[in-house]
């Protein structure tokens, strides 16, 4: 049985890699077609050539990074690399008389694997940031910021990720097959807490957020918020320009902790009316209860994952598939193997989540069009696409599998149909 599971693991990884490359190829061939008439004024000839080159460069680099990761994990599996790591941990930190605690063993295993993976990925991150993004005029990240971002992300992973993993391993060891009920409750609380406090606790570790200055923009935002019955205590501006010239805005939090955040690059690029239109879209998400819907959907997805894992958590073939004795890795290795085996189902669920997300985007666009101005929202989306060198002609299959937002052309046509 263990050999069968090992074969399934390899098959899942190969299928996933092959599917991603096929979709990348389809998307690459599709983007060179002539732009639809609604989009032809976004780029001039020189800008469009630059956008095409940017997409081609990202696709080629993505192929290299994905191939490296695929070969690495395939090699680790075929040559028992994960078994070597786990055996080293248990032989170095425990004895036959006093074996290593399963929770600590799991933390060390995932810590070593994740840290080593991140270290190997640093050269690719640096090339992407300091070569590709620099070449196309996006990068504003200084080496010092890059280093400190990496250190802070490691610290956050240790404290938050390690804490969640330790709690899950404890629940598995204590409650056995029924751990998933208690784990689901625990994970739900964590997800809700992160949603509520992301902008106030996590974002400040990496970016500075300051209240929007008094002036016409702030007044226009508050007037619109009051008009649609959206209680807004303040608007914050984030210093996104210290890392990139790309622009964005987002809404986060729940209840009294909700807040709207504007990138400083967005304020620099757009008029007051266009910014209010962007915020009208974000407020539309709140008024339509999209945030709560996505939280519920994510919780249901997590519950399904934990329930299925609970059915197999005590099956020895999960650990033995990697050549590791059941008693040594029965919790953390089982979790690691299951995460690979679950990936096809997770991929299918992610398609459903993307479909729901795209539906939400259309609804938020409609809200902004009806309550404020579809014309200004269209102008802002055009500017964002141009500023970010967005692909305006993605392949429909690529959109179906990966896009959480509809392509610009679909959004423009939907908003214009509302106006008509």
Secondary structure, DSSP 8 states (H G I E B T S, - for coil): -HHHHHHHHHHHHHHHHHHHHHHHHHHHHHTTS---GGGTTTS-HHHHHHHHHHHHHHHHHHHHHHHHHHHHHHHHHHTTHHHHHHHHHHHHH--SSS---HHHHHHHHHHHHHHHHHHHHHHHHHHIIIIIHHHTT-B---HHHHHHHHHHHHHHIIIIIHHHHHHHHHHHHHHGGGHHHHHHHHHHHHHHHHHHHIIIIIGGGT--EEE--SSHHHHHHHHHHHHTT---S-EEEE-GGGTBS---EEEE--GGG-EEEEEHHHHHHS-HHHHHHHHHHHHHHHHTTHHHHHHHHHHHHHHHHHHHHHHHTT-THHHHTTT--HHHHTTHHHHHHHHHHTHHHHHHHHHHHHHHHHHHHHHHHHHHIIIIIHHHHHHHHHHHHHHTT--SS--HHHHHHH-SS--HHHHHHHHHHHH-
